[in-house]
Amino acid sequence: MATFKIVCYNPQYQQYVEMYYDNLNQTLVFPNGNPVFVYDGPDYFHLYAPKNALRIMMGTKCNFKCSYCSQQYNSRSIDSTLKDVDYFIEHFDRHFINRPFDEIELWGGEPLVYIKHLYKLIPFLRKRYPDTRITIITNGVLLNDVNVEFFIQHQINVVFSHDGVGQVCRGEDVLSDPHKVELIKYMFDRFVQQQMIIKGMVNVVINDINITHLFESVDLIKNRLGDVFVSCNPMLSLNGRGILSPEQNRQFIDYCLNNVDKLHDAFDWRINRFKMHLLKHKQSVDYPFCCVSTKNAIVIDLHFNRSACHNYTKYKGELKLVPIQKKCYDCIALNICRGACPLASGSDFQHTCANKIAFGTVIFAATVYDIVRMPVVNIQRC
């Protein structure tokens, strides 16, 4: 474990305020021992923690070639046909009879490349799980009037991905197409009317172009799509992709801490989750956190083969975790990063670790600011 001295600046009284953070026991206190965070509102953490999730990989085909994508440079690409969908439907009960799921995600590649698969899979899954949240994440290029109405009819939560100013790292800029913009806004509005969501969701990957233009990216997306949730996420370094230099990560931290009033717009749910961790003194886990293959999630292809990760498809079978590295326990970002990526090793791990330390430092500072309304000016290991 490690304890950190956190120094904030109170602009109203023009003085510095100290507090101390224990990264293992998840306590944030003033020097007199009083807790910094006292809260009796709703538990935001559980809003983002499905108890039983099923993640279905249809294949790795995609109509984009994102510069940071680990999947397209994978050593093992996967694909499927409509016969594979038929096999999945026919044998589903053999594997999951009476198995409850409160979240199902349908993955590519780009899911809409597999739209004919979705036209078969979704009605089947929706009939089996009428109250389950079913989600796809799409770059939006292949959205059209027909498939949008299909998603609305079957109450499929469609999350849109766009990197704002950094979209040049990905491919076509859907938000430059007025028809697509109106279609996405219409789709999100219908989801809200159906009480599926509170707002539309847009995922942003922090890449080497938008890393110091993140809030401009958020503004660009909201100016086009209206009042949506924007979730900014760090790059993982797998297969040599997603590498940021130490200088870029330092610039990212400085850029964010110089725009503290805008942090909530980019990191809303992550701030809320970390606040719940502090409130509950939720202790760090002993094993790395995987964004896909968690203890509550099953990742499979259409033949029910288990996979560790939809991005790192060369790893078959269930994810076998090794303990978090000892050095992680000395990190301010321990409970936000939770051990980088469990599948990364060597230089991939080092770069992923660096990206997530920078990201975790920003989330920590953003959370402190959200609680005390004072910017963090210094973090020092005690």
N, C-alpha and C positions, 0 to 999 in steps of 0.2 A: 504494500500500500504506500501511498504518498500523500503528503499534505502540502497544499499550495497556498501561498499568501496572495490574495487578490486585492488589488488596489483600484478603487474607482474614484472618479472625480465628481464632486457635487458642484455643479455650476451655480446653483442658487446661493450657496454659502461660500463658494470659492475655496473649498477645502477637500482634502483627500480622505477617503473612507476605506478602512481596511476590513477584510473578512477572510475567513479561512475555509478551504474546501478539502475534505477528506474523500479521495476518489474511490476508496474501497467501501466505506460505510455510507457514502453518499450524504454527507452532512455539509451544509454551508452555513457558517455561524459568524457572528461578530466576535471581536476579541473578548467580550464578556461572556461568551458562550450562548447567547440568545440566538435562536434560528433566524436566518435572513428571510426565509420563505414560510409564511403561514397562510393557509388557503383551505376553504371549505366548500369550494364549488364542484362542478362536475368532473369526473375522472376522465380526462382526455385520453390518457394512455390506452384505455381499453377500447376506445373508438378505432384504434389502429392495430388491434391484436386479435386476428381471427383465431379461434380455438382449433378449427379443423379446416385445412385448406387443401385443395387439389389443383395442381398445376399441370396442364396438359400441353405437351410439345407437339405441334403439328409438323414442324420442320424448320429448317434454317434459311430458307429462301427469303430474299429481301430485295426490294426495289431501290434501296439506298446503299451507299458504301461509305458509312460514317468513318471518319479518319481514326476515331478512337475505339471503334467496335472490336471487341475481342472475338465475337462469334464468327464474323466473316473470314477471319484469319485462323480459324480453328483447324486442328488437325483432323477433325472428323465432322463432316457435314452430314445432316440427316434430312430426309425428305419423306413424303408419304403420298398416297393416292386415295381416291374415294373408296377403293376396296379396303384400305386400312381403316377408314372411318366405319365402314360396315362391320369390320371385325371388332372394332372397339365397342360399337353399340351391341352387337350380338353377345359379346363375352363380358360386358360390364358387370352384370350381376354375379358372375363367378368370382369377381375380385372385390366388389364393393356392395354386395347386397346388404341393405339396411344400414349402410355406412353414412352417417350424417356429415355434410360439409356446409360450413357457413360462408365459404368463399371458394369460387372456382375461377381460375385464370386460364385463358387460351392463348398460347404463345406461338410466335414464329421464332426467328425471322420476323418478317412483317406479317401479322395475322391476316390482313386483307388480301395478301397474295394467295391465301388459302380460303377465299370466300366461298367456294363451292363446298369445302369441308365444313365451314361454319353454317351454311344453309342446312346441312344434315345434323351436325353435332348440337347446335343450339336448341332446336325444338326438342330433341331427345333429353338433353340435360335440364332444360327448363321444366319439362313435364315431370322428371324425377325429383327435381329440387325447385319447387315453385317459389320458395321464399329465400333462396340462396342468392347472394350477390355473385353475378357472373361478369367477369371483366376482360376486356381486351385493351391493349395499349398499341396505338397506331400512329404512324407518321402522317396520316390523313390524306395522302396523295390519292388513294383509291376509294375514298369516301364518295358516294354518289347518292342521288335521291332515293334509289331503290334500297340499297343496303342500310342507309340511315333509318328508313321507315321499318325495315326488318329489325334493327336493333331496338328501336323504340317499342315495337310490337312485343318483343320478347324480353323487354326490360334488361338489356345488356348495358352495363356500365362501360362506356367507351372513354378511355383516357387518351388525350392527345399529347404527343411529344413534339417539342419545338425548342430549339436552343437560342431563340431570340437573335441577338446580334451575332452569335456564333453559329447560326444555321448554315453558314457557308461550309462548315466542317462536315455537314451531313448530306445535303442534297437540295432538292427543289424546295423553295420557300412557299409553302401552302398559303401562308398569310398574305402573300402578294396577289392571290387570286380572289377577287371580290365574291364570286359565287361560292367558293369553298368556305370563305369566312362566314358568309350568311348561313351556309348549311351547318357548320359547326355550332354557330350560335343558336340556330333553330333546334339542333339536336340537344344541346345542353339545356335549353329552355324547356323542352318536352320532358327531359329527365327530372328536372326540378318540379314540374307540374305533376309528374307521377310519384313525387316524393321518394325517388330513388336516391337523390343526392341533394345536398344543400346548394352547391355550386358546381360548375364544370371544373375538371382537373386538367392541368397542363404540366407535364414533366419537362424539366430543363436539366441537361447535363452540363456541368461546369467544365468547359473545355479551354484550350489554350487561346481561343479568340475572345470569348465572352468573360474570361476570368476576372478582368478588371472593368467589365461593362455589364455586370450582372443585373444591377437595378435598372439600367437602361433596357435590358432584355425583358425584365418583368414589366416595365412600363409599355414596351412595344407590344407585348402579348395582350396586356389588359386594354390598351388603346384599340386593338383590333377586335378582341373577343368580349370585352366588357368585364364585369366583375366575376372573375374566375379565381380558383385556388391555383397558385403557381408553386410547384415544389421543385427546388433546386437540389441537385444531387451530385456527389463527387464522382470523378472517373475512377474506375478500377483499372489496374494495369495487369492485363492478362495477355499472354502471347506477344509481349513487347509493345502493346498498344497503351494509350492513355497515360503517357509519361509527361509530367510537368517538372520543370527545373526547380531547384530550391529557391531561386530568385522569384519565379512565378508564384510559388506557394506563399512566399513572404509578401509579395505584392498583393495577393488575394486577401491575406489577413489584414494588411494595412488598409486596403480599399474598403473592406467591409466594416472595420472598426472606425473608419472615418465617415461612415454612413449609417450610424447606429439606429437612427430613426426609421430607416427603411428595411431593417433586417427582418422584421416580422412578415413583410410582404413576400420575402423569398423563402423563409424557413419556418413558416407558421406551425405546421404539425410537429416538426422536430423540436421546436422550442417547447411546445405544450407537453410533448412526451418526456423531455428531460426535466421539465418542472415537476411532472408526476413522479419521476424517479427520485428527485430531491425530497419531495413531500413524503414519500413512502420509505425513504432511505433504502431504495431498491439496490441491493448489492450487485456488484459486477459478477458476471458469469465466469466460470473457469475455462470455458471453451469458446473459440471464436464464433461470432455471430455470422450466419450466412443469410444474405438477403433473399434467397430463394428456398433453399432446402433447410427449413427450420424444423425443430422437433414437432411442430404442429402442422407440417406441410408434407405432402407427397408429390414428387415430381415424376411424371411418367410420359412415355410416348404412346402412340396409338395402339401399340401391342403390349402395353402395360409393363414395359421394361422400366425399371427404376433408374433414375439419373440423379447425379449429385447437383447438377447445375445446367440450366438451359443455355448458358453462355459457354461453359467449358465442357462440351458434350463428350470429350474423350474420356471423361471420368464416368464410368458406368456403376450402377448399384447405388446403395445408400451412402450418404456422405459420412465418412469416417473422420471424426475430428481428433486433432491432437491438442493438448493444452495450450492456452494462450502463452506466448513467450514471456519470460520473466520481465523483460524490459517494458512490456506493456503496462505493468503495474506501477511504473514510475511516470506515466503519461497523463496529462490533463484530460486527454480525450478518451480515456479508458472506457467509460460507460456510454460514450456516444459512438465510438468506432468499434469497440468490443473485439479487438484483435485483427483488424484489417480483413482480408479475405482468406478463409481457411483453405482454399484451393491454390492460392498463390505461393510461389516459392522463389528462392534466389532473388534475382533483380526485380522480378514481378512483385514479390512481396515488399521489397524495399520501396519501390515506387508507389505501390498502393498504400503502404504505411504512411509515406510522406504526404500523399494527397489527403488521406483521411485524418492525419494529425492536423493539417491546416484547416480542413473542414470542421473537425471536432472543436478546435480552438475557437472558431467563429461561432459555432452553435453554443458553446459554453458562454462566451462573451455576450451573445445575443440573448441568452436566457437570463443572465444576470441583469442585463439592461432592462429586459422585460419586467423583471421583478422589482428592481429598485430605482429604475429610471435614471441611472447614472452610468456613463460609459466606463468600461474597463480600460485602464491605462497601463497596467502592468500585471503580469502573472509570474510568480517566482516560486520555485520548489523550495520548501522549507528544509 
